[in-house]
């Protein structure tokens, strides 16, 4: 991480201070300590939470399968602790009524465009405590499609924003060259077929540059990220191979293989799946005892188990190119140790 040069202009310091103040203000209106409780009526449920500033309104949006079509309005009270510091917060209470038994309701927002993009505002505010201090790099998926990906294009600023509006780009970090791709150009034709050609031409040029002798010496790792995977084994709720995987594979796999991509991360499936080094349905392990040491094809990893408002994906039978699978919700940690070793962990979010 680069250190701030203390001889930089004073305006930079003021900008940082203003940013901290802005973040602090946002954090003080974020809901926290959220919990629900029953009433004497089985069709009701009370949601209680705290904020550290007065938000003037207390609203809960809820519905089915991520569609937050209902809302309930409540009230808040100022609570001052009796201790010497007079710790102050605002307690919000909202009662949801007319709930029906044997149904699953959700207070979870999945798409930026919900509620006239107010869900996008809420999401961006909630990630600010992290994204304001660590680089938050993005990749478009099918849930960002609304209005020609307008929320995704406008709310983020990735490298080469002027050229691609975050749809595809690359950046260097340490010994790695990382490429973010849009798999969605192969499915949303209503926004123009030119995007397929433009992305592929850009990708080939980017990989050729990344594979120059000097670039590969400085950054021996080439890693790609994309949304819909070229390989997956869901067969019940989301038959991925029949729906889209073959499309992505035929569009990108030859290029990724030709230019020596090491790792390819994908999402979309609500699970975790790691494959042996794979190209054209053939396993290319480095050796029997060390399959991931100097393999001759990319290693594909689906890390789409972060959780969502939809159901878990269902696995089919284990296949010869599957190394490990899990439907447990979690996230992936990737540590680039040096020019020859990468450490990766899949972490359960509740275990």
C-alpha contacts under 8 A as a table, 3 or more apart, distances in Angstrom:
res1	aa1	res2	aa2	distance
5	X	8	X	5.74
8	X	12	X	6.93
9	X	12	X	5.74
9	X	13	X	7.33
10	X	13	X	5.18
10	X	14	X	6.38
11	X	14	X	5.06
11	X	15	X	6.08
12	X	15	X	5.02
12	X	16	X	6.28
13	X	16	X	5.14
13	X	17	X	6.24
14	X	17	X	5.01
14	X	18	X	6.08
15	X	18	X	5.13
15	X	19	X	6.09
16	X	19	X	5.01
16	X	20	X	6.27
17	X	20	X	5.17
17	X	21	X	6.34
18	X	21	X	5.08
18	X	22	X	6.14
19	X	22	X	5.05
19	X	23	X	6.14
20	X	23	X	5.10
20	X	24	X	6.10
21	X	24	X	5.09
21	X	25	X	6.29
22	X	25	X	5.19
22	X	26	X	6.34
23	X	26	X	5.11
23	X	27	X	6.14
23	X	128	X	7.05
23	X	129	X	6.96
23	X	132	X	7.74
24	X	27	X	5.15
24	X	28	X	6.33
25	X	28	X	5.34
25	X	29	X	7.00
26	X	29	X	5.65
26	X	30	X	6.62
26	X	125	X	6.82
27	X	30	X	5.19
27	X	126	X	7.96
27	X	129	X	7.16
28	X	51	X	6.09
28	X	52	X	4.79
28	X	53	X	5.58
29	X	51	X	5.23
29	X	52	X	6.04
29	X	53	X	5.49
29	X	54	X	7.35
29	X	55	X	6.50
30	X	51	X	6.02
30	X	125	X	7.95
30	X	126	X	6.97
31	X	34	X	7.07
31	X	49	X	6.21
31	X	50	X	5.74
31	X	51	X	5.37
32	X	49	X	5.79
32	X	50	X	5.41
32	X	51	X	6.48
33	X	48	X	7.91
33	X	49	X	5.29
33	X	50	X	5.99
34	X	47	X	7.11
34	X	48	X	5.77
34	X	49	X	4.37
34	X	50	X	7.16
35	X	47	X	5.88
35	X	48	X	5.49
35	X	49	X	6.50
36	X	45	X	6.75
36	X	46	X	5.49
36	X	47	X	4.49
36	X	48	X	6.17
37	X	45	X	5.91
37	X	46	X	5.23
37	X	47	X	6.62
38	X	41	X	7.67
38	X	42	X	7.48
38	X	44	X	6.79
38	X	45	X	5.01
38	X	46	X	6.25
39	X	42	X	7.00
39	X	44	X	6.26
39	X	45	X	6.26
39	X	46	X	7.23
41	X	44	X	5.58
42	X	45	X	7.78
42	X	99	X	7.79
42	X	101	X	7.81
43	X	97	X	5.90
43	X	98	X	5.16
43	X	99	X	4.43
43	X	100	X	5.97
43	X	101	X	7.26
44	X	95	X	6.77
44	X	96	X	5.46
44	X	97	X	4.51
44	X	98	X	6.38
44	X	99	X	5.92
45	X	95	X	5.75
45	X	96	X	5.23
45	X	97	X	6.78
45	X	99	X	7.96
46	X	93	X	6.79
46	X	94	X	5.63
46	X	95	X	4.34
46	X	96	X	6.10
47	X	60	X	7.85
47	X	92	X	7.96
47	X	93	X	5.82
47	X	94	X	5.31
47	X	95	X	6.36
47	X	96	X	7.72
48	X	91	X	7.06
48	X	92	X	5.50
48	X	93	X	4.69
48	X	94	X	6.63
49	X	91	X	5.89
49	X	92	X	5.28
49	X	93	X	6.92
50	X	89	X	6.63
50	X	90	X	5.53
50	X	91	X	4.70
50	X	92	X	5.99
51	X	54	X	7.17
51	X	55	X	7.84
51	X	89	X	5.91
51	X	90	X	5.29
51	X	91	X	6.81
51	X	92	X	7.87
52	X	88	X	6.89
52	X	89	X	4.50
52	X	90	X	5.90
53	X	89	X	6.66
53	X	90	X	6.56
54	X	90	X	6.28
55	X	58	X	7.39
56	X	76	X	7.86
57	X	73	X	7.75
57	X	74	X	7.63
57	X	75	X	6.79
57	X	76	X	7.65
58	X	73	X	5.81
58	X	74	X	5.28
58	X	75	X	5.47
58	X	76	X	6.64
58	X	92	X	6.15
58	X	93	X	7.25
58	X	94	X	6.89
59	X	71	X	6.76
59	X	72	X	5.69
59	X	73	X	4.58
59	X	74	X	6.28
59	X	94	X	6.84
60	X	71	X	5.49
60	X	72	X	5.29
60	X	73	X	6.59
60	X	94	X	6.83
60	X	96	X	7.98
60	X	107	X	7.47
61	X	68	X	5.64
61	X	69	X	7.17
61	X	70	X	5.65
61	X	71	X	4.25
61	X	72	X	6.56
61	X	107	X	6.18
62	X	67	X	7.52
62	X	68	X	4.58
62	X	69	X	6.43
62	X	70	X	5.26
62	X	71	X	6.08
62	X	105	X	6.58
62	X	106	X	5.55
62	X	107	X	4.90
62	X	108	X	7.62
63	X	66	X	6.59
63	X	67	X	5.46
63	X	68	X	4.40
63	X	69	X	5.47
63	X	70	X	5.77
63	X	105	X	5.39
63	X	106	X	5.64
63	X	107	X	7.24
64	X	67	X	5.45
64	X	68	X	6.82
64	X	104	X	6.79
64	X	105	X	5.23
64	X	106	X	5.99
65	X	105	X	7.58
65	X	106	X	6.92
65	X	309	X	5.77
65	X	310	X	6.26
66	X	106	X	6.36
66	X	107	X	7.72
66	X	108	X	6.08
66	X	109	X	6.09
66	X	110	X	6.21
66	X	309	X	5.36
66	X	310	X	7.53
67	X	109	X	7.92
68	X	71	X	7.66
68	X	106	X	7.65
68	X	107	X	7.29
68	X	108	X	7.87
68	X	109	X	7.45
68	X	114	X	8.00
71	X	96	X	7.95
72	X	94	X	6.55
72	X	95	X	6.66
72	X	96	X	5.78
72	X	97	X	7.96
73	X	94	X	5.89
73	X	95	X	7.47
74	X	92	X	7.26
74	X	93	X	5.63
74	X	94	X	4.17
74	X	95	X	6.64
75	X	92	X	5.79
75	X	93	X	5.70
75	X	94	X	6.66
76	X	90	X	6.15
76	X	91	X	5.24
76	X	92	X	4.15
76	X	93	X	6.17
77	X	90	X	5.52
77	X	91	X	5.30
77	X	92	X	6.65
78	X	88	X	7.23
78	X	89	X	6.07
78	X	90	X	4.59
78	X	91	X	6.44
79	X	88	X	5.70
79	X	89	X	5.40
79	X	90	X	5.79
79	X	91	X	6.79
80	X	86	X	5.69
80	X	87	X	5.67
80	X	88	X	4.45
80	X	89	X	6.63
81	X	85	X	7.95
81	X	86	X	5.25
81	X	87	X	5.19
81	X	88	X	6.34
82	X	86	X	6.05
82	X	87	X	7.85
83	X	86	X	5.52
83	X	87	X	7.26
96	X	99	X	7.17
100	X	103	X	6.36
106	X	309	X	7.50
108	X	309	X	6.72
109	X	112	X	7.97
109	X	114	X	7.61
109	X	119	X	6.32
109	X	309	X	7.92
110	X	114	X	7.94
110	X	143	X	7.78
110	X	308	X	7.09
110	X	309	X	6.85
111	X	114	X	5.75
111	X	119	X	7.06
111	X	120	X	7.12
111	X	143	X	5.92
111	X	144	X	6.75
112	X	117	X	5.49
112	X	118	X	7.49
112	X	119	X	5.48
112	X	120	X	3.97
112	X	121	X	7.73
112	X	123	X	7.70
112	X	144	X	6.92
112	X	151	X	6.42
112	X	152	X	7.88
113	X	116	X	5.69
113	X	117	X	4.05
113	X	118	X	7.23
113	X	119	X	6.63
113	X	120	X	6.35
113	X	146	X	6.73
113	X	151	X	6.98
114	X	117	X	5.28
114	X	118	X	6.67
114	X	119	X	5.52
114	X	120	X	7.41
115	X	118	X	5.46
115	X	119	X	6.23
116	X	119	X	7.68
117	X	120	X	5.05
117	X	121	X	6.61
117	X	151	X	7.66
118	X	121	X	4.92
118	X	122	X	6.28
119	X	122	X	5.03
119	X	123	X	6.14
120	X	123	X	5.09
120	X	124	X	6.14
120	X	151	X	7.56
121	X	124	X	5.29
121	X	125	X	6.21
122	X	125	X	5.16
122	X	126	X	6.19
123	X	126	X	5.13
123	X	127	X	6.35
124	X	127	X	5.39
124	X	128	X	6.21
125	X	128	X	5.24
126	X	129	X	6.87
127	X	130	X	5.55
127	X	131	X	5.77
128	X	131	X	4.85
128	X	132	X	5.26
129	X	132	X	5.96
129	X	133	X	7.27
130	X	133	X	5.68
130	X	134	X	6.13
131	X	134	X	5.29
131	X	135	X	6.18
131	X	136	X	5.38
132	X	135	X	7.67
137	X	158	X	7.00
138	X	156	X	7.87
138	X	158	X	7.62
138	X	166	X	7.79
138	X	180	X	7.73
139	X	166	X	7.56
139	X	167	X	7.04
139	X	168	X	7.68
139	X	180	X	5.98
139	X	181	X	6.81
139	X	182	X	6.95
139	X	225	X	7.24
139	X	226	X	6.41
139	X	227	X	7.06
140	X	144	X	6.25
140	X	152	X	7.20
140	X	166	X	7.94
140	X	167	X	6.35
140	X	181	X	7.83
140	X	182	X	5.92
140	X	183	X	7.93
140	X	184	X	7.46
140	X	226	X	7.62
140	X	227	X	6.77
141	X	144	X	5.65
141	X	145	X	7.20
141	X	182	X	7.21
141	X	183	X	7.28
141	X	184	X	6.34
141	X	226	X	7.93
141	X	227	X	5.30
141	X	228	X	7.46
141	X	268	X	7.50
142	X	145	X	5.39
142	X	184	X	6.36
142	X	227	X	7.97
143	X	146	X	7.45
144	X	149	X	5.36
144	X	151	X	7.16
144	X	152	X	6.13
145	X	148	X	5.66
145	X	149	X	4.50
145	X	150	X	7.79
146	X	149	X	5.37
146	X	150	X	6.89
146	X	151	X	7.76
147	X	150	X	5.53
147	X	151	X	7.93
148	X	191	X	6.46
149	X	152	X	5.35
149	X	153	X	6.01
150	X	153	X	5.06
150	X	154	X	6.00
151	X	154	X	5.35
151	X	155	X	5.86
152	X	155	X	5.57
152	X	156	X	6.46
152	X	166	X	7.71
153	X	156	X	6.23
153	X	157	X	7.83
153	X	165	X	5.38
153	X	166	X	5.97
153	X	167	X	7.48
154	X	157	X	7.65
154	X	165	X	7.82
156	X	166	X	7.19
157	X	161	X	5.92
157	X	165	X	7.54
157	X	166	X	6.60
158	X	161	X	5.48
158	X	165	X	7.56
158	X	166	X	5.35
158	X	169	X	7.22
159	X	166	X	7.34
159	X	169	X	6.01
159	X	170	X	6.69
159	X	171	X	6.86
160	X	163	X	5.36
160	X	164	X	6.36
160	X	165	X	7.35
160	X	166	X	7.45
160	X	169	X	6.36
161	X	164	X	5.46
161	X	165	X	4.44
161	X	166	X	5.53
162	X	165	X	5.90
164	X	167	X	5.61
164	X	168	X	6.15
164	X	169	X	7.28
165	X	168	X	7.75
166	X	169	X	6.60
167	X	180	X	7.83
167	X	181	X	6.71
167	X	182	X	5.69
168	X	179	X	7.53
168	X	180	X	5.32
168	X	181	X	4.66
168	X	182	X	5.90
168	X	199	X	7.06
169	X	179	X	5.97
169	X	180	X	5.43
169	X	181	X	6.92
170	X	177	X	7.15
170	X	178	X	5.49
170	X	179	X	4.23
170	X	180	X	5.97
170	X	206	X	7.94
171	X	177	X	6.01
171	X	178	X	5.51
171	X	179	X	6.71
172	X	175	X	7.66
172	X	176	X	5.87
172	X	177	X	4.61
172	X	178	X	6.17
172	X	219	X	7.86
173	X	176	X	5.44
173	X	177	X	6.54
173	X	178	X	7.70
174	X	219	X	7.10
175	X	218	X	6.07
175	X	219	X	4.04
175	X	220	X	6.06
175	X	221	X	6.24
175	X	336	X	7.70
175	X	338	X	7.07
175	X	339	X	6.21
176	X	219	X	4.85
176	X	220	X	6.38
176	X	221	X	4.57
176	X	222	X	5.82
176	X	223	X	7.09
176	X	336	X	7.94
177	X	210	X	7.18
177	X	219	X	6.13
177	X	220	X	7.89
177	X	221	X	6.15
177	X	222	X	4.88
177	X	223	X	6.22
178	X	222	X	5.98
178	X	223	X	4.79
178	X	224	X	5.63
178	X	225	X	7.63
179	X	222	X	7.78
179	X	223	X	6.24
179	X	224	X	4.59
179	X	225	X	6.21
180	X	224	X	5.84
180	X	225	X	4.89
180	X	226	X	6.06
181	X	199	X	7.97
181	X	224	X	7.31
181	X	225	X	6.22
181	X	226	X	5.08
181	X	227	X	7.90
182	X	185	X	6.16
182	X	226	X	6.05
182	X	227	X	7.00
183	X	186	X	6.07
183	X	187	X	7.76
183	X	226	X	6.24
183	X	227	X	6.03
183	X	228	X	6.01
183	X	248	X	6.73
184	X	187	X	5.32
184	X	188	X	6.21
184	X	227	X	7.86
184	X	228	X	7.88
185	X	188	X	5.81
185	X	189	X	6.91
185	X	193	X	7.54
185	X	195	X	6.09
185	X	196	X	5.75
186	X	189	X	6.93
186	X	196	X	6.67
186	X	247	X	7.43
186	X	248	X	7.48
188	X	191	X	6.17
188	X	192	X	7.84
189	X	192	X	5.32
189	X	193	X	5.69
190	X	193	X	7.84
192	X	195	X	6.24
193	X	196	X	5.76
193	X	197	X	7.39
194	X	197	X	5.37
194	X	198	X	6.11
195	X	198	X	4.99
195	X	199	X	5.92
196	X	199	X	5.46
196	X	200	X	6.30
197	X	200	X	5.34
197	X	201	X	6.16
198	X	201	X	5.35
198	X	202	X	6.14
199	X	202	X	5.09
199	X	203	X	5.96
200	X	203	X	4.97
200	X	204	X	6.17
201	X	204	X	5.37
201	X	205	X	6.29
202	X	205	X	5.21
202	X	206	X	6.03
203	X	206	X	5.04
203	X	207	X	6.07
204	X	207	X	5.17
204	X	208	X	6.05
204	X	255	X	7.25
205	X	208	X	5.16
205	X	209	X	6.33
206	X	209	X	5.26
206	X	210	X	6.17
207	X	210	X	4.84
207	X	211	X	6.02
207	X	259	X	6.31
208	X	211	X	5.14
208	X	212	X	6.51
208	X	259	X	7.27
209	X	212	X	5.40
209	X	215	X	7.19
210	X	215	X	5.47
210	X	216	X	6.22
210	X	219	X	7.93
210	X	222	X	7.82
211	X	215	X	6.19
211	X	216	X	5.37
211	X	259	X	7.08
212	X	215	X	5.26
212	X	216	X	6.00
213	X	216	X	5.29
213	X	217	X	6.16
214	X	217	X	5.20
214	X	218	X	6.40
215	X	218	X	5.18
215	X	219	X	5.85
215	X	220	X	7.70
216	X	219	X	4.91
216	X	220	X	4.70
216	X	221	X	7.67
217	X	220	X	5.72
219	X	222	X	7.45
219	X	339	X	7.59
220	X	339	X	6.18
220	X	340	X	7.99
221	X	261	X	7.66
221	X	262	X	6.35
221	X	339	X	7.33
222	X	260	X	7.52
222	X	261	X	5.11
222	X	262	X	5.50
222	X	263	X	6.83
223	X	261	X	6.16
223	X	262	X	5.91
223	X	263	X	4.80
223	X	264	X	5.78
223	X	265	X	7.76
224	X	261	X	7.41
224	X	263	X	6.37
224	X	264	X	4.72
224	X	265	X	6.19
225	X	264	X	5.76
225	X	265	X	4.70
225	X	266	X	5.89
226	X	229	X	7.25
226	X	264	X	7.75
226	X	265	X	6.39
226	X	266	X	5.04
226	X	267	X	6.97
227	X	266	X	5.04
227	X	267	X	4.74
227	X	268	X	5.67
228	X	244	X	7.53
228	X	245	X	7.00
228	X	248	X	7.21
228	X	266	X	6.07
228	X	267	X	5.90
228	X	268	X	5.37
228	X	269	X	7.73
229	X	232	X	6.67
229	X	245	X	5.88
229	X	248	X	6.84
229	X	249	X	7.79
229	X	266	X	5.21
229	X	267	X	6.63
229	X	268	X	7.35
229	X	302	X	6.96
230	X	244	X	7.83
230	X	245	X	4.37
230	X	246	X	6.16
230	X	247	X	7.51
230	X	248	X	5.13
230	X	249	X	4.44
230	X	253	X	7.67
231	X	241	X	7.15
231	X	245	X	5.84
231	X	246	X	7.75
231	X	249	X	7.42
231	X	300	X	7.80
232	X	240	X	6.44
232	X	241	X	6.80
232	X	245	X	7.26
232	X	273	X	7.48
232	X	302	X	7.80
233	X	239	X	7.73
233	X	240	X	6.98
233	X	241	X	7.39
233	X	315	X	5.72
233	X	316	X	5.67
233	X	317	X	7.71
233	X	318	X	7.94
234	X	237	X	7.22
234	X	238	X	5.76
234	X	239	X	5.32
234	X	240	X	5.85
234	X	241	X	7.87
234	X	269	X	7.99
234	X	313	X	6.26
234	X	314	X	5.31
234	X	315	X	4.54
234	X	316	X	5.62
235	X	238	X	5.96
235	X	239	X	4.33
235	X	240	X	6.96
235	X	314	X	6.38
235	X	315	X	6.12
235	X	316	X	5.32
236	X	239	X	6.04
236	X	313	X	7.67
236	X	314	X	5.62
236	X	315	X	7.32
236	X	316	X	7.51
237	X	313	X	6.06
237	X	314	X	6.06
238	X	313	X	6.42
238	X	314	X	7.35
239	X	242	X	5.87
239	X	243	X	6.29
240	X	243	X	5.06
240	X	244	X	5.89
240	X	245	X	5.80
241	X	244	X	5.96
241	X	245	X	4.75
241	X	246	X	5.93
242	X	245	X	7.02
242	X	246	X	7.18
243	X	246	X	7.76
244	X	247	X	5.22
244	X	248	X	6.50
245	X	248	X	5.24
245	X	249	X	6.04
246	X	249	X	4.96
246	X	250	X	5.98
247	X	250	X	5.38
247	X	251	X	6.20
248	X	251	X	5.13
248	X	252	X	6.06
248	X	253	X	7.63
249	X	252	X	5.50
249	X	253	X	5.04
250	X	253	X	6.11
250	X	254	X	7.42
251	X	254	X	7.66
252	X	255	X	5.57
252	X	256	X	6.30
253	X	256	X	5.19
253	X	257	X	6.09
253	X	279	X	7.32
253	X	280	X	7.75
254	X	257	X	5.17
254	X	258	X	5.96
255	X	258	X	5.11
255	X	259	X	6.25
256	X	259	X	5.58
256	X	260	X	6.36
256	X	261	X	5.38
256	X	298	X	7.37
257	X	260	X	5.37
257	X	261	X	6.22
257	X	279	X	7.06
257	X	297	X	5.90
257	X	298	X	6.51
258	X	261	X	7.96
260	X	296	X	7.81
260	X	297	X	6.96
260	X	298	X	7.17
261	X	264	X	7.42
261	X	297	X	7.42
261	X	298	X	5.57
262	X	297	X	7.13
262	X	298	X	4.78
262	X	299	X	6.24
263	X	298	X	5.46
263	X	299	X	4.91
263	X	300	X	6.14
263	X	301	X	7.66
264	X	298	X	6.69
264	X	299	X	6.12
264	X	300	X	4.83
264	X	301	X	6.21
265	X	300	X	6.08
265	X	301	X	4.97
265	X	302	X	5.89
265	X	303	X	6.80
266	X	300	X	7.56
266	X	301	X	6.16
266	X	302	X	4.67
266	X	303	X	6.05
266	X	304	X	7.09
267	X	270	X	7.55
267	X	302	X	5.42
267	X	303	X	5.35
267	X	304	X	4.18
267	X	305	X	7.95
268	X	304	X	5.65
269	X	272	X	7.84
269	X	302	X	7.23
269	X	303	X	7.87
269	X	304	X	5.27
269	X	305	X	7.31
269	X	313	X	6.28
270	X	303	X	8.00
270	X	304	X	4.84
270	X	305	X	4.69
270	X	306	X	7.42
270	X	307	X	6.97
270	X	308	X	7.74
270	X	311	X	7.66
270	X	312	X	5.42
270	X	313	X	5.28
270	X	327	X	7.20
270	X	329	X	8.00
271	X	302	X	7.24
271	X	303	X	6.59
271	X	304	X	5.23
271	X	305	X	4.25
271	X	312	X	6.94
271	X	313	X	6.35
271	X	325	X	7.68
271	X	326	X	6.07
271	X	327	X	4.57
271	X	328	X	6.76
271	X	329	X	6.96
272	X	301	X	7.54
272	X	302	X	5.32
272	X	303	X	4.90
272	X	304	X	6.05
272	X	305	X	5.73
272	X	325	X	5.63
272	X	326	X	5.15
272	X	327	X	6.18
272	X	328	X	7.63
273	X	301	X	5.83
273	X	302	X	4.94
273	X	303	X	6.84
273	X	322	X	7.53
273	X	323	X	7.76
273	X	324	X	5.85
273	X	325	X	4.41
273	X	326	X	6.51
274	X	299	X	7.88
274	X	300	X	6.40
274	X	301	X	4.59
274	X	302	X	6.35
274	X	322	X	6.46
274	X	323	X	5.57
274	X	324	X	5.21
274	X	325	X	6.38
275	X	278	X	7.16
275	X	299	X	6.41
275	X	300	X	5.71
275	X	301	X	6.33
275	X	321	X	5.76
275	X	322	X	4.64
275	X	323	X	4.88
275	X	324	X	6.87
276	X	283	X	6.28
276	X	284	X	7.46
276	X	285	X	6.65
276	X	291	X	7.15
276	X	292	X	7.65
276	X	299	X	6.25
276	X	300	X	7.60
276	X	321	X	5.50
276	X	322	X	6.23
276	X	323	X	5.64
277	X	283	X	5.65
277	X	284	X	5.20
277	X	285	X	5.52
277	X	291	X	7.46
277	X	292	X	7.10
277	X	295	X	6.29
277	X	296	X	7.34
277	X	297	X	5.44
277	X	298	X	5.44
277	X	299	X	4.48
277	X	300	X	7.09
278	X	281	X	6.21
278	X	282	X	5.58
278	X	283	X	4.67
278	X	284	X	5.71
278	X	285	X	7.93
278	X	297	X	5.64
278	X	298	X	6.05
278	X	299	X	6.31
278	X	300	X	7.32
278	X	321	X	7.25
279	X	282	X	5.33
279	X	283	X	6.64
279	X	284	X	7.23
279	X	297	X	5.94
279	X	298	X	7.17
281	X	321	X	7.63
282	X	321	X	7.65
283	X	321	X	6.26
284	X	295	X	6.03
284	X	296	X	5.71
284	X	297	X	5.97
285	X	288	X	6.97
285	X	290	X	7.55
285	X	291	X	4.30
285	X	292	X	6.33
285	X	293	X	7.74
285	X	294	X	7.93
285	X	295	X	5.08
285	X	296	X	7.06
286	X	290	X	6.09
286	X	291	X	4.59
286	X	292	X	5.79
286	X	293	X	5.13
286	X	294	X	5.09
286	X	295	X	4.07
286	X	296	X	6.85
287	X	290	X	5.08
287	X	291	X	5.00
287	X	292	X	7.89
287	X	293	X	7.34
287	X	295	X	7.86
288	X	291	X	5.85
290	X	293	X	5.43
291	X	294	X	7.93
291	X	295	X	6.72
292	X	295	X	5.74
295	X	298	X	7.51
303	X	306	X	7.63
303	X	331	X	6.92
303	X	332	X	6.68
304	X	307	X	7.73
305	X	327	X	6.98
305	X	328	X	6.85
305	X	329	X	4.73
305	X	330	X	5.54
305	X	331	X	6.58
306	X	329	X	5.50
306	X	330	X	5.14
306	X	331	X	5.63
307	X	329	X	5.76
307	X	330	X	7.42
308	X	311	X	7.68
312	X	327	X	6.87
313	X	327	X	7.35
314	X	327	X	7.97
318	X	322	X	6.37
319	X	322	X	5.40
322	X	325	X	7.50
328	X	348	X	6.62
329	X	348	X	6.02
329	X	349	X	6.07
329	X	350	X	7.88
330	X	346	X	6.90
330	X	347	X	5.33
330	X	348	X	4.19
330	X	349	X	4.50
330	X	350	X	7.74
331	X	346	X	5.84
331	X	347	X	5.39
331	X	348	X	6.72
331	X	349	X	7.06
332	X	344	X	7.13
332	X	345	X	5.77
332	X	346	X	4.57
332	X	347	X	6.11
333	X	344	X	5.64
333	X	345	X	5.13
333	X	346	X	6.34
333	X	347	X	7.38
334	X	342	X	7.27
334	X	343	X	6.00
334	X	344	X	4.58
334	X	345	X	6.62
335	X	342	X	5.82
335	X	343	X	5.09
335	X	344	X	6.23
336	X	339	X	7.91
336	X	341	X	6.63
336	X	342	X	4.58
336	X	343	X	6.38
337	X	340	X	7.74
337	X	341	X	5.55
337	X	342	X	5.44
337	X	343	X	6.88
338	X	341	X	5.51
338	X	342	X	7.13
348	X	351	X	5.36
